[in-house]
């Protein structure tokens, strides 16, 4: 089953909205870049990447922006799996 573009957009928006109330409190938010338990530079709500700088302070706006982008990336990954053609044995 493939989702229409309109249904896909609505689904992504709903998941992003719901995830904020579930994931953010559980994950926590750190406004200063830090090395996580395995040494990966992390900031905000679990955001990693080359743009995160160890010791740099980030504001709430940047953290929210990264969080929404990270959730959308995850949602599209799941949708890609759901929309992928199924192999028939």
Number of C-alpha atoms within 10 A of each C-alpha: 8 12 12 9 9 8 11 14 11 11 15 18 15 11 13 19 13 11 15 15 10 10 14 15 11 10 11 11 17 18 18 16 20 20 14 12 7 6 8 15 20 23 27 26 21 17 19 19 10 7 10 19 17 14 14 11 14 16 11 12 9 11 19 16 11 18 22 17 14 16 18 16 13 14 16 13 12 12 16 12 10 13 12 11 10 9 5 4 3
